[in-house]
Amino acid sequence: MLINLSSGAGIAYLRYTNATSGDYWNVGMDQNGDANGYDIVCNVNSVGPNGDAIQIAPTTGIVTIYATAASTSTVTGALVLGGGLGLPGAVTSGNLNVINTASSGAANGTAQIQGMTTLNGATYTWGALPSGATTTGSALTLPAITDTVTGTNTATNFQAVYIGIPTWTDSGAGTVTNAATVWINGAPAHAGSLAITNAFALYVNAGAAQFGGTMQSIGEFGYVAGGGEGSTVSQITSKTTGVTLNNVCGEITLNNAALGGGASATFLVTDSAVHGVDWPGVWVYGNNSSTANAYEAHCTGVTAGGGSFYITVTNITGGSLSEAPIIGFAIVRASTN
Protein backbone atom coordinates (compact mmCIF):
# COMPACT_ATOMS: atom_id res chain seq x y z
CA MET A 1 0.00 0.00 0.00
CA LEU A 2 1.26 3.46 -0.91
CA ILE A 3 -0.31 6.73 0.28
CA ASN A 4 0.85 10.03 -1.23
CA LEU A 5 -0.07 13.55 -0.20
CA SER A 6 0.68 15.85 -3.10
CA SER A 7 -0.07 19.31 -4.37
CA GLY A 8 0.53 21.32 -7.47
CA ALA A 9 -1.11 23.60 -10.02
CA GLY A 10 -3.80 24.61 -7.51
CA ILE A 11 -4.90 21.09 -6.50
CA ALA A 12 -4.06 19.09 -3.37
CA TYR A 13 -5.00 15.44 -3.19
CA LEU A 14 -4.64 12.28 -1.12
CA ARG A 15 -3.85 9.18 -3.18
CA TYR A 16 -4.07 5.54 -2.14
CA THR A 17 -2.22 3.20 -4.50
CA ASN A 18 -2.31 -0.59 -4.55
CA ALA A 19 1.38 -1.44 -5.00
CA THR A 20 0.53 -4.80 -6.57
CA SER A 21 -2.16 -3.86 -9.10
CA GLY A 22 -1.32 -0.24 -9.55
CA ASP A 23 -4.96 0.79 -9.00
CA TYR A 24 -5.36 4.09 -7.22
CA TRP A 25 -8.03 6.13 -5.47
CA ASN A 26 -7.74 9.91 -5.21
CA VAL A 27 -9.55 12.50 -3.14
CA GLY A 28 -8.65 16.01 -4.30
CA MET A 29 -9.51 19.60 -3.41
CA ASP A 30 -9.13 22.04 -6.28
CA GLN A 31 -8.35 25.42 -4.80
CA ASN A 32 -8.78 27.37 -8.01
CA GLY A 33 -11.15 25.10 -9.93
CA ASP A 34 -9.74 22.58 -12.40
CA ALA A 35 -10.41 22.45 -16.12
CA ASN A 36 -13.82 20.90 -15.45
CA GLY A 37 -14.73 23.42 -12.75
CA TYR A 38 -15.10 20.93 -9.89
CA ASP A 39 -14.14 21.86 -6.31
CA ILE A 40 -13.93 18.29 -4.97
CA VAL A 41 -12.89 15.34 -7.12
CA CYS A 42 -12.71 11.65 -6.24
CA ASN A 43 -11.45 9.25 -8.88
CA VAL A 44 -10.67 5.56 -9.17
CA ASN A 45 -8.51 4.92 -12.25
CA SER A 46 -10.98 5.68 -15.07
CA VAL A 47 -14.52 5.11 -13.83
CA GLY A 48 -16.06 8.31 -15.16
CA PRO A 49 -15.04 11.20 -17.43
CA ASN A 50 -11.47 12.38 -16.85
CA GLY A 51 -10.98 9.45 -14.47
CA ASP A 52 -13.44 10.88 -11.93
CA ALA A 53 -15.66 8.58 -9.82
CA ILE A 54 -17.36 11.39 -7.86
CA GLN A 55 -17.62 15.04 -8.85
CA ILE A 56 -19.09 18.03 -7.03
CA ALA A 57 -19.73 21.09 -9.20
CA PRO A 58 -18.76 24.40 -7.48
CA THR A 59 -21.47 26.65 -8.84
CA THR A 60 -24.45 24.28 -8.64
CA GLY A 61 -23.40 21.84 -5.93
CA ILE A 62 -24.48 18.93 -8.11
CA VAL A 63 -22.95 15.60 -7.03
CA THR A 64 -22.34 13.03 -9.75
CA ILE A 65 -21.52 9.40 -8.95
CA TYR A 66 -20.25 7.51 -12.00
CA ALA A 67 -20.48 4.00 -10.54
CA THR A 68 -22.97 1.87 -12.50
CA ALA A 69 -23.61 -0.97 -10.05
CA ALA A 70 -27.30 -1.97 -9.99
CA SER A 71 -29.22 -2.09 -6.73
CA THR A 72 -30.77 -5.48 -5.95
CA SER A 73 -30.88 -5.16 -2.16
CA THR A 74 -30.45 -2.64 0.62
CA VAL A 75 -26.65 -3.09 0.61
CA THR A 76 -25.90 -2.97 -3.12
CA GLY A 77 -25.83 -0.26 -5.76
CA ALA A 78 -23.91 2.86 -6.67
CA LEU A 79 -24.96 4.57 -3.43
CA VAL A 80 -25.65 2.81 -0.11
CA LEU A 81 -26.90 4.81 2.88
CA GLY A 82 -26.87 3.26 6.33
CA GLY A 83 -29.27 5.87 7.69
CA GLY A 84 -32.19 7.87 6.37
CA LEU A 85 -32.23 10.14 3.35
CA GLY A 86 -34.03 13.47 3.40
CA LEU A 87 -34.92 15.01 0.05
CA PRO A 88 -36.57 18.44 0.38
CA GLY A 89 -36.66 18.90 -3.39
CA ALA A 90 -38.00 16.98 -6.37
CA VAL A 91 -36.80 13.51 -7.34
CA THR A 92 -36.63 12.24 -10.91
CA SER A 93 -36.01 8.53 -11.26
CA GLY A 94 -35.99 6.15 -14.17
CA ASN A 95 -36.58 3.24 -11.80
CA LEU A 96 -37.47 3.58 -8.13
CA ASN A 97 -37.34 0.32 -6.19
CA VAL A 98 -38.27 0.23 -2.49
CA ILE A 99 -37.24 -3.08 -0.90
CA ASN A 100 -39.04 -4.09 2.29
CA THR A 101 -36.67 -5.95 4.61
CA ALA A 102 -38.67 -5.47 7.80
CA SER A 103 -40.95 -8.13 9.24
CA SER A 104 -43.28 -5.67 10.93
CA GLY A 105 -43.84 -1.98 11.57
CA ALA A 106 -45.32 0.62 9.25
CA ALA A 107 -42.17 2.76 9.30
CA ASN A 108 -39.83 0.03 8.06
CA GLY A 109 -39.16 -0.74 4.42
CA THR A 110 -41.69 1.79 3.18
CA ALA A 111 -41.65 4.81 0.89
CA GLN A 112 -43.46 7.93 2.04
CA ILE A 113 -44.32 10.73 -0.38
CA GLN A 114 -45.74 14.00 0.90
CA GLY A 115 -47.03 16.80 -1.28
CA MET A 116 -48.02 16.95 -4.92
CA THR A 117 -46.85 13.85 -6.80
CA THR A 118 -47.20 13.02 -10.48
CA LEU A 119 -46.56 9.52 -11.76
CA ASN A 120 -45.80 9.46 -15.47
CA GLY A 121 -46.68 6.02 -16.78
CA ALA A 122 -44.73 4.02 -19.29
CA THR A 123 -45.45 4.15 -23.02
CA TYR A 124 -46.24 0.79 -24.62
CA THR A 125 -45.56 0.29 -28.31
CA TRP A 126 -48.07 -2.09 -29.85
CA GLY A 127 -45.79 -2.99 -32.73
CA ALA A 128 -43.10 -4.15 -30.29
CA LEU A 129 -45.31 -6.94 -28.93
CA PRO A 130 -44.80 -10.42 -30.41
CA SER A 131 -47.47 -11.46 -32.89
CA GLY A 132 -50.41 -13.04 -31.10
CA ALA A 133 -48.97 -12.33 -27.65
CA THR A 134 -51.23 -11.64 -24.67
CA THR A 135 -49.60 -8.93 -22.60
CA THR A 136 -50.75 -6.97 -19.57
CA GLY A 137 -49.47 -3.40 -19.38
CA SER A 138 -49.77 -1.10 -16.38
CA ALA A 139 -48.47 2.42 -15.79
CA LEU A 140 -48.45 1.75 -12.04
CA THR A 141 -48.25 -1.80 -10.66
CA LEU A 142 -48.65 -2.96 -7.08
CA PRO A 143 -47.58 -6.61 -7.14
CA ALA A 144 -49.14 -9.29 -4.97
CA ILE A 145 -47.54 -9.54 -1.55
CA THR A 146 -47.58 -11.96 1.36
CA ASP A 147 -47.29 -10.43 4.83
CA THR A 148 -47.04 -12.49 8.01
CA VAL A 149 -49.01 -11.31 11.02
CA THR A 150 -47.24 -12.36 14.21
CA GLY A 151 -48.36 -12.30 17.82
CA THR A 152 -51.87 -12.46 19.20
CA ASN A 153 -53.04 -8.97 18.25
CA THR A 154 -56.20 -8.59 16.17
CA ALA A 155 -56.17 -6.04 13.33
CA THR A 156 -59.47 -4.37 12.51
CA ASN A 157 -58.49 -3.40 8.98
CA PHE A 158 -55.77 -4.63 6.63
CA GLN A 159 -55.35 -2.99 3.24
CA ALA A 160 -52.76 -3.11 0.47
CA VAL A 161 -53.48 0.53 -0.43
CA TYR A 162 -54.79 3.13 2.02
CA ILE A 163 -55.94 6.63 1.07
CA GLY A 164 -56.56 9.06 3.92
CA ILE A 165 -59.06 11.92 4.02
CA PRO A 166 -57.69 15.13 2.47
CA THR A 167 -58.63 18.48 3.95
CA TRP A 168 -58.65 21.66 1.87
CA THR A 169 -58.88 25.12 3.33
CA ASP A 170 -58.44 28.72 2.24
CA SER A 171 -57.97 32.17 3.73
CA GLY A 172 -61.21 33.58 2.33
CA ALA A 173 -64.58 32.24 1.27
CA GLY A 174 -63.68 29.89 -1.57
CA THR A 175 -66.08 27.32 -3.00
CA VAL A 176 -65.27 23.92 -4.52
CA THR A 177 -68.07 22.49 -6.63
CA ASN A 178 -66.88 18.88 -6.77
CA ALA A 179 -64.30 17.49 -4.37
CA ALA A 180 -63.14 13.88 -4.41
CA THR A 181 -60.53 11.82 -2.61
CA VAL A 182 -60.05 9.78 -5.80
CA TRP A 183 -60.94 11.20 -9.21
CA ILE A 184 -60.94 9.08 -12.36
CA ASN A 185 -61.24 11.30 -15.39
CA GLY A 186 -62.65 8.62 -17.69
CA ALA A 187 -62.19 5.27 -19.36
CA PRO A 188 -59.06 4.57 -21.44
CA ALA A 189 -59.11 6.14 -24.90
CA HIS A 190 -57.61 4.78 -28.09
CA ALA A 191 -55.98 6.40 -31.08
CA GLY A 192 -54.82 5.36 -34.51
CA SER A 193 -55.61 1.79 -35.53
CA LEU A 194 -55.57 0.41 -31.97
CA ALA A 195 -58.92 -1.10 -30.92
CA ILE A 196 -60.20 -1.38 -27.34
CA THR A 197 -62.98 -3.94 -26.97
CA ASN A 198 -64.13 -2.90 -23.50
CA ALA A 199 -63.02 0.37 -21.90
CA PHE A 200 -63.59 0.72 -18.16
CA ALA A 201 -62.74 3.67 -15.92
CA LEU A 202 -62.70 1.24 -12.97
CA TYR A 203 -62.43 -2.54 -13.17
CA VAL A 204 -62.68 -4.93 -10.21
CA ASN A 205 -61.64 -8.27 -11.67
CA ALA A 206 -62.91 -10.43 -8.79
CA GLY A 207 -64.01 -10.28 -5.19
CA ALA A 208 -66.69 -8.38 -3.31
CA ALA A 209 -66.74 -4.57 -3.24
CA GLN A 210 -68.05 -2.66 -0.23
CA PHE A 211 -69.20 0.95 -0.15
CA GLY A 212 -69.51 2.33 3.37
CA GLY A 213 -71.26 5.53 2.32
CA THR A 214 -73.81 6.65 -0.25
CA MET A 215 -73.32 5.45 -3.82
CA GLN A 216 -74.54 7.77 -6.56
CA SER A 217 -74.81 6.93 -10.25
CA ILE A 218 -75.26 9.64 -12.88
CA GLY A 219 -75.01 7.26 -15.84
CA GLU A 220 -76.31 3.74 -16.34
CA PHE A 221 -76.15 1.35 -13.42
CA GLY A 222 -76.79 -2.37 -13.61
CA TYR A 223 -75.63 -5.68 -15.01
CA VAL A 224 -73.57 -5.31 -18.19
CA ALA A 225 -74.66 -7.18 -21.30
CA GLY A 226 -72.22 -9.95 -22.13
CA GLY A 227 -70.85 -10.09 -18.60
CA GLY A 228 -72.29 -13.54 -17.90
CA GLU A 229 -74.64 -12.45 -15.11
CA GLY A 230 -77.86 -13.30 -16.98
CA SER A 231 -79.37 -16.16 -18.95
CA THR A 232 -82.65 -17.32 -20.47
CA VAL A 233 -85.03 -20.23 -19.97
CA SER A 234 -88.33 -21.37 -21.50
CA GLN A 235 -91.28 -22.72 -19.57
CA ILE A 236 -92.71 -26.07 -20.69
CA THR A 237 -96.09 -27.82 -20.21
CA SER A 238 -98.05 -24.88 -18.69
CA LYS A 239 -97.84 -21.41 -17.18
CA THR A 240 -97.55 -22.94 -13.70
CA THR A 241 -94.57 -25.16 -14.55
CA GLY A 242 -91.46 -24.26 -12.59
CA VAL A 243 -88.19 -23.22 -14.24
CA THR A 244 -84.53 -23.22 -13.19
CA LEU A 245 -82.23 -20.30 -13.90
CA ASN A 246 -79.22 -19.78 -11.61
CA ASN A 247 -78.34 -16.18 -12.40
CA VAL A 248 -78.86 -12.74 -10.89
CA CYS A 249 -80.94 -11.66 -13.88
CA GLY A 250 -82.53 -13.15 -16.95
CA GLU A 251 -85.53 -13.77 -19.17
CA ILE A 252 -88.25 -16.40 -18.83
CA THR A 253 -90.38 -17.25 -21.88
CA LEU A 254 -93.72 -18.52 -20.61
CA ASN A 255 -95.64 -21.43 -22.04
CA ASN A 256 -98.36 -20.47 -24.51
CA ALA A 257 -101.14 -22.25 -22.60
CA ALA A 258 -104.41 -20.31 -22.38
CA LEU A 259 -104.80 -17.78 -19.56
CA GLY A 260 -108.32 -16.41 -19.10
CA GLY A 261 -109.15 -12.75 -18.81
CA GLY A 262 -108.45 -11.56 -15.26
CA ALA A 263 -106.89 -14.95 -14.36
CA SER A 264 -103.46 -15.43 -12.80
CA ALA A 265 -100.81 -18.16 -12.91
CA THR A 266 -98.01 -18.65 -10.38
CA PHE A 267 -94.81 -20.64 -10.95
CA LEU A 268 -91.60 -21.30 -9.02
CA VAL A 269 -88.21 -20.04 -10.22
CA THR A 270 -85.34 -22.09 -8.80
CA ASP A 271 -82.36 -19.76 -8.61
CA SER A 272 -79.26 -20.33 -6.45
CA ALA A 273 -78.35 -16.64 -6.82
CA VAL A 274 -81.27 -15.39 -4.71
CA HIS A 275 -80.93 -15.09 -0.93
CA GLY A 276 -83.71 -15.17 1.61
CA VAL A 277 -83.87 -11.36 2.07
CA ASP A 278 -83.30 -10.37 -1.58
CA TRP A 279 -85.82 -8.64 -3.81
CA PRO A 280 -86.34 -10.09 -7.30
CA GLY A 281 -87.61 -7.27 -9.51
CA VAL A 282 -90.00 -8.67 -12.16
CA TRP A 283 -91.49 -7.09 -15.30
CA VAL A 284 -93.13 -8.04 -18.63
CA TYR A 285 -91.23 -7.38 -21.85
CA GLY A 286 -93.29 -5.42 -24.34
CA ASN A 287 -91.02 -6.19 -27.30
CA ASN A 288 -92.30 -9.67 -28.17
CA SER A 289 -95.11 -11.37 -30.08
CA SER A 290 -97.56 -11.12 -27.18
CA THR A 291 -100.39 -8.61 -26.96
CA ALA A 292 -99.13 -5.24 -25.77
CA ASN A 293 -100.08 -4.16 -22.24
CA ALA A 294 -101.94 -7.42 -21.61
CA TYR A 295 -100.08 -8.85 -18.61
CA GLU A 296 -98.86 -7.92 -15.16
CA ALA A 297 -96.09 -9.82 -13.38
CA HIS A 298 -94.55 -9.54 -9.95
CA CYS A 299 -92.68 -11.57 -7.36
CA THR A 300 -95.04 -13.04 -4.80
CA GLY A 301 -92.43 -14.41 -2.41
CA VAL A 302 -88.90 -15.69 -1.81
CA THR A 303 -88.59 -19.11 -0.20
CA ALA A 304 -87.19 -19.26 3.33
CA GLY A 305 -83.41 -19.39 3.17
CA GLY A 306 -83.37 -18.36 -0.49
CA GLY A 307 -82.65 -20.50 -3.51
CA SER A 308 -85.98 -19.85 -5.25
CA PHE A 309 -88.82 -17.36 -5.61
CA TYR A 310 -92.36 -17.20 -7.02
CA ILE A 311 -93.63 -15.17 -9.96
CA THR A 312 -97.31 -14.48 -10.55
CA VAL A 313 -98.52 -13.47 -14.02
CA THR A 314 -102.00 -11.97 -14.55
CA ASN A 315 -103.97 -11.48 -17.77
CA ILE A 316 -105.36 -7.95 -17.35
CA THR A 317 -107.51 -8.04 -20.51
CA GLY A 318 -111.13 -9.14 -20.75
CA GLY A 319 -110.50 -12.23 -22.85
CA SER A 320 -108.47 -15.42 -22.82
CA LEU A 321 -104.98 -15.25 -24.33
CA SER A 322 -102.89 -18.19 -25.56
CA GLU A 323 -99.53 -16.46 -25.82
CA ALA A 324 -95.94 -16.83 -24.58
CA PRO A 325 -95.02 -13.50 -23.00
CA ILE A 326 -91.44 -12.93 -21.84
CA ILE A 327 -90.85 -12.14 -18.19
CA GLY A 328 -87.68 -10.33 -17.12
CA PHE A 329 -86.19 -10.29 -13.63
CA ALA A 330 -83.18 -8.91 -11.77
CA ILE A 331 -82.19 -9.65 -8.19
CA VAL A 332 -81.50 -6.73 -5.88
CA ARG A 333 -79.27 -7.81 -3.02
CA ALA A 334 -80.57 -6.94 0.46
CA SER A 335 -79.55 -7.50 4.07
CA THR A 336 -81.02 -7.41 7.56
CA ASN A 337 -77.90 -6.03 9.26
C-alpha positions as CSV (number, residue, x, y, z in Angstrom):
1,M,0.0,0.0,0.0
2,L,1.3,3.5,-0.9
3,I,-0.3,6.7,0.3
4,N,0.8,10.0,-1.2
5,L,-0.1,13.5,-0.2
6,S,0.7,15.8,-3.1
7,S,-0.1,19.3,-4.4
8,G,0.5,21.3,-7.5
9,A,-1.1,23.6,-10.0
10,G,-3.8,24.6,-7.5
11,I,-4.9,21.1,-6.5
12,A,-4.1,19.1,-3.4
13,Y,-5.0,15.4,-3.2
14,L,-4.6,12.3,-1.1
15,R,-3.9,9.2,-3.2
16,Y,-4.1,5.5,-2.1
17,T,-2.2,3.2,-4.5
18,N,-2.3,-0.6,-4.6
19,A,1.4,-1.4,-5.0
20,T,0.5,-4.8,-6.6
21,S,-2.2,-3.9,-9.1
22,G,-1.3,-0.2,-9.5
23,D,-5.0,0.8,-9.0
24,Y,-5.4,4.1,-7.2
25,W,-8.0,6.1,-5.5
26,N,-7.7,9.9,-5.2
27,V,-9.5,12.5,-3.1
28,G,-8.6,16.0,-4.3
29,M,-9.5,19.6,-3.4
30,D,-9.1,22.0,-6.3
31,Q,-8.4,25.4,-4.8
32,N,-8.8,27.4,-8.0
33,G,-11.2,25.1,-9.9
34,D,-9.7,22.6,-12.4
35,A,-10.4,22.5,-16.1
36,N,-13.8,20.9,-15.5
37,G,-14.7,23.4,-12.7
38,Y,-15.1,20.9,-9.9
39,D,-14.1,21.9,-6.3
40,I,-13.9,18.3,-5.0
41,V,-12.9,15.3,-7.1
42,C,-12.7,11.7,-6.2
43,N,-11.5,9.3,-8.9
44,V,-10.7,5.6,-9.2
45,N,-8.5,4.9,-12.3
46,S,-11.0,5.7,-15.1
47,V,-14.5,5.1,-13.8
48,G,-16.1,8.3,-15.2
49,P,-15.0,11.2,-17.4
50,N,-11.5,12.4,-16.9
51,G,-11.0,9.5,-14.5
52,D,-13.4,10.9,-11.9
53,A,-15.7,8.6,-9.8
54,I,-17.4,11.4,-7.9
55,Q,-17.6,15.0,-8.9
56,I,-19.1,18.0,-7.0
57,A,-19.7,21.1,-9.2
58,P,-18.8,24.4,-7.5
59,T,-21.5,26.6,-8.8
60,T,-24.5,24.3,-8.6
61,G,-23.4,21.8,-5.9
62,I,-24.5,18.9,-8.1
63,V,-22.9,15.6,-7.0
64,T,-22.3,13.0,-9.7
65,I,-21.5,9.4,-9.0
66,Y,-20.3,7.5,-12.0
67,A,-20.5,4.0,-10.5
68,T,-23.0,1.9,-12.5
69,A,-23.6,-1.0,-10.1
70,A,-27.3,-2.0,-10.0
71,S,-29.2,-2.1,-6.7
72,T,-30.8,-5.5,-6.0
73,S,-30.9,-5.2,-2.2
74,T,-30.5,-2.6,0.6
75,V,-26.7,-3.1,0.6
76,T,-25.9,-3.0,-3.1
77,G,-25.8,-0.3,-5.8
78,A,-23.9,2.9,-6.7
79,L,-25.0,4.6,-3.4
80,V,-25.7,2.8,-0.1
81,L,-26.9,4.8,2.9
82,G,-26.9,3.3,6.3
83,G,-29.3,5.9,7.7
84,G,-32.2,7.9,6.4
85,L,-32.2,10.1,3.4
86,G,-34.0,13.5,3.4
87,L,-34.9,15.0,0.1
88,P,-36.6,18.4,0.4
89,G,-36.7,18.9,-3.4
90,A,-38.0,17.0,-6.4
91,V,-36.8,13.5,-7.3
92,T,-36.6,12.2,-10.9
93,S,-36.0,8.5,-11.3
94,G,-36.0,6.2,-14.2
95,N,-36.6,3.2,-11.8
96,L,-37.5,3.6,-8.1
97,N,-37.3,0.3,-6.2
98,V,-38.3,0.2,-2.5
99,I,-37.2,-3.1,-0.9
100,N,-39.0,-4.1,2.3
101,T,-36.7,-5.9,4.6
102,A,-38.7,-5.5,7.8
103,S,-41.0,-8.1,9.2
104,S,-43.3,-5.7,10.9
105,G,-43.8,-2.0,11.6
106,A,-45.3,0.6,9.2
107,A,-42.2,2.8,9.3
108,N,-39.8,0.0,8.1
109,G,-39.2,-0.7,4.4
110,T,-41.7,1.8,3.2
111,A,-41.6,4.8,0.9
112,Q,-43.5,7.9,2.0
113,I,-44.3,10.7,-0.4
114,Q,-45.7,14.0,0.9
115,G,-47.0,16.8,-1.3
116,M,-48.0,16.9,-4.9
117,T,-46.9,13.9,-6.8
118,T,-47.2,13.0,-10.5
119,L,-46.6,9.5,-11.8
120,N,-45.8,9.5,-15.5
121,G,-46.7,6.0,-16.8
122,A,-44.7,4.0,-19.3
123,T,-45.4,4.1,-23.0
124,Y,-46.2,0.8,-24.6
125,T,-45.6,0.3,-28.3
126,W,-48.1,-2.1,-29.9
127,G,-45.8,-3.0,-32.7
128,A,-43.1,-4.2,-30.3
129,L,-45.3,-6.9,-28.9
130,P,-44.8,-10.4,-30.4
131,S,-47.5,-11.5,-32.9
132,G,-50.4,-13.0,-31.1
133,A,-49.0,-12.3,-27.7
134,T,-51.2,-11.6,-24.7
135,T,-49.6,-8.9,-22.6
136,T,-50.8,-7.0,-19.6
137,G,-49.5,-3.4,-19.4
138,S,-49.8,-1.1,-16.4
139,A,-48.5,2.4,-15.8
140,L,-48.4,1.7,-12.0
141,T,-48.3,-1.8,-10.7
142,L,-48.6,-3.0,-7.1
143,P,-47.6,-6.6,-7.1
144,A,-49.1,-9.3,-5.0
145,I,-47.5,-9.5,-1.5
146,T,-47.6,-12.0,1.4
147,D,-47.3,-10.4,4.8
148,T,-47.0,-12.5,8.0
149,V,-49.0,-11.3,11.0
150,T,-47.2,-12.4,14.2
151,G,-48.4,-12.3,17.8
152,T,-51.9,-12.5,19.2
153,N,-53.0,-9.0,18.2
154,T,-56.2,-8.6,16.2
155,A,-56.2,-6.0,13.3
156,T,-59.5,-4.4,12.5
157,N,-58.5,-3.4,9.0
158,F,-55.8,-4.6,6.6
159,Q,-55.3,-3.0,3.2
160,A,-52.8,-3.1,0.5
161,V,-53.5,0.5,-0.4
162,Y,-54.8,3.1,2.0
163,I,-55.9,6.6,1.1
164,G,-56.6,9.1,3.9
165,I,-59.1,11.9,4.0
166,P,-57.7,15.1,2.5
167,T,-58.6,18.5,4.0
168,W,-58.6,21.7,1.9
169,T,-58.9,25.1,3.3
170,D,-58.4,28.7,2.2
171,S,-58.0,32.2,3.7
172,G,-61.2,33.6,2.3
173,A,-64.6,32.2,1.3
174,G,-63.7,29.9,-1.6
175,T,-66.1,27.3,-3.0
176,V,-65.3,23.9,-4.5
177,T,-68.1,22.5,-6.6
178,N,-66.9,18.9,-6.8
179,A,-64.3,17.5,-4.4
180,A,-63.1,13.9,-4.4
181,T,-60.5,11.8,-2.6
182,V,-60.0,9.8,-5.8
183,W,-60.9,11.2,-9.2
184,I,-60.9,9.1,-12.4
185,N,-61.2,11.3,-15.4
186,G,-62.6,8.6,-17.7
187,A,-62.2,5.3,-19.4
188,P,-59.1,4.6,-21.4
189,A,-59.1,6.1,-24.9
190,H,-57.6,4.8,-28.1
191,A,-56.0,6.4,-31.1
192,G,-54.8,5.4,-34.5
193,S,-55.6,1.8,-35.5
194,L,-55.6,0.4,-32.0
195,A,-58.9,-1.1,-30.9
196,I,-60.2,-1.4,-27.3
197,T,-63.0,-3.9,-27.0
198,N,-64.1,-2.9,-23.5
199,A,-63.0,0.4,-21.9
200,F,-63.6,0.7,-18.2
201,A,-62.7,3.7,-15.9
202,L,-62.7,1.2,-13.0
203,Y,-62.4,-2.5,-13.2
204,V,-62.7,-4.9,-10.2
205,N,-61.6,-8.3,-11.7
206,A,-62.9,-10.4,-8.8
207,G,-64.0,-10.3,-5.2
208,A,-66.7,-8.4,-3.3
209,A,-66.7,-4.6,-3.2
210,Q,-68.0,-2.7,-0.2
211,F,-69.2,1.0,-0.1
212,G,-69.5,2.3,3.4
213,G,-71.3,5.5,2.3
214,T,-73.8,6.6,-0.2
215,M,-73.3,5.4,-3.8
216,Q,-74.5,7.8,-6.6
217,S,-74.8,6.9,-10.3
218,I,-75.3,9.6,-12.9
219,G,-75.0,7.3,-15.8
220,E,-76.3,3.7,-16.3
221,F,-76.1,1.3,-13.4
222,G,-76.8,-2.4,-13.6
223,Y,-75.6,-5.7,-15.0
224,V,-73.6,-5.3,-18.2
225,A,-74.7,-7.2,-21.3
226,G,-72.2,-10.0,-22.1
227,G,-70.9,-10.1,-18.6
228,G,-72.3,-13.5,-17.9
229,E,-74.6,-12.4,-15.1
230,G,-77.9,-13.3,-17.0
231,S,-79.4,-16.2,-19.0
232,T,-82.7,-17.3,-20.5
233,V,-85.0,-20.2,-20.0
234,S,-88.3,-21.4,-21.5
235,Q,-91.3,-22.7,-19.6
236,I,-92.7,-26.1,-20.7
237,T,-96.1,-27.8,-20.2
238,S,-98.0,-24.9,-18.7
239,K,-97.8,-21.4,-17.2
240,T,-97.6,-22.9,-13.7
241,T,-94.6,-25.2,-14.6
242,G,-91.5,-24.3,-12.6
243,V,-88.2,-23.2,-14.2
244,T,-84.5,-23.2,-13.2
245,L,-82.2,-20.3,-13.9
246,N,-79.2,-19.8,-11.6
247,N,-78.3,-16.2,-12.4
248,V,-78.9,-12.7,-10.9
249,C,-80.9,-11.7,-13.9
250,G,-82.5,-13.2,-17.0
251,E,-85.5,-13.8,-19.2
252,I,-88.3,-16.4,-18.8
253,T,-90.4,-17.2,-21.9
254,L,-93.7,-18.5,-20.6
255,N,-95.6,-21.4,-22.0
256,N,-98.4,-20.5,-24.5
257,A,-101.1,-22.3,-22.6
258,A,-104.4,-20.3,-22.4
259,L,-104.8,-17.8,-19.6
260,G,-108.3,-16.4,-19.1
261,G,-109.2,-12.7,-18.8
262,G,-108.4,-11.6,-15.3
263,A,-106.9,-14.9,-14.4
264,S,-103.5,-15.4,-12.8
265,A,-100.8,-18.2,-12.9
266,T,-98.0,-18.6,-10.4
267,F,-94.8,-20.6,-10.9
268,L,-91.6,-21.3,-9.0
269,V,-88.2,-20.0,-10.2
270,T,-85.3,-22.1,-8.8
271,D,-82.4,-19.8,-8.6
272,S,-79.3,-20.3,-6.5
273,A,-78.3,-16.6,-6.8
274,V,-81.3,-15.4,-4.7
275,H,-80.9,-15.1,-0.9
276,G,-83.7,-15.2,1.6
277,V,-83.9,-11.4,2.1
278,D,-83.3,-10.4,-1.6
279,W,-85.8,-8.6,-3.8
280,P,-86.3,-10.1,-7.3
281,G,-87.6,-7.3,-9.5
282,V,-90.0,-8.7,-12.2
283,W,-91.5,-7.1,-15.3
284,V,-93.1,-8.0,-18.6
285,Y,-91.2,-7.4,-21.8
286,G,-93.3,-5.4,-24.3
287,N,-91.0,-6.2,-27.3
288,N,-92.3,-9.7,-28.2
289,S,-95.1,-11.4,-30.1
290,S,-97.6,-11.1,-27.2
291,T,-100.4,-8.6,-27.0
292,A,-99.1,-5.2,-25.8
293,N,-100.1,-4.2,-22.2
294,A,-101.9,-7.4,-21.6
295,Y,-100.1,-8.8,-18.6
296,E,-98.9,-7.9,-15.2
297,A,-96.1,-9.8,-13.4
298,H,-94.5,-9.5,-10.0
299,C,-92.7,-11.6,-7.4
300,T,-95.0,-13.0,-4.8
301,G,-92.4,-14.4,-2.4
302,V,-88.9,-15.7,-1.8
303,T,-88.6,-19.1,-0.2
304,A,-87.2,-19.3,3.3
305,G,-83.4,-19.4,3.2
306,G,-83.4,-18.4,-0.5
307,G,-82.6,-20.5,-3.5
308,S,-86.0,-19.9,-5.2
309,F,-88.8,-17.4,-5.6
310,Y,-92.4,-17.2,-7.0
311,I,-93.6,-15.2,-10.0
312,T,-97.3,-14.5,-10.5
313,V,-98.5,-13.5,-14.0
314,T,-102.0,-12.0,-14.5
315,N,-104.0,-11.5,-17.8
316,I,-105.4,-8.0,-17.3
317,T,-107.5,-8.0,-20.5
318,G,-111.1,-9.1,-20.8
319,G,-110.5,-12.2,-22.9
320,S,-108.5,-15.4,-22.8
321,L,-105.0,-15.2,-24.3
322,S,-102.9,-18.2,-25.6
323,E,-99.5,-16.5,-25.8
324,A,-95.9,-16.8,-24.6
325,P,-95.0,-13.5,-23.0
326,I,-91.4,-12.9,-21.8
327,I,-90.8,-12.1,-18.2
328,G,-87.7,-10.3,-17.1
329,F,-86.2,-10.3,-13.6
330,A,-83.2,-8.9,-11.8
331,I,-82.2,-9.7,-8.2
332,V,-81.5,-6.7,-5.9
333,R,-79.3,-7.8,-3.0
334,A,-80.6,-6.9,0.5
335,S,-79.5,-7.5,4.1
336,T,-81.0,-7.4,7.6
337,N,-77.9,-6.0,9.3
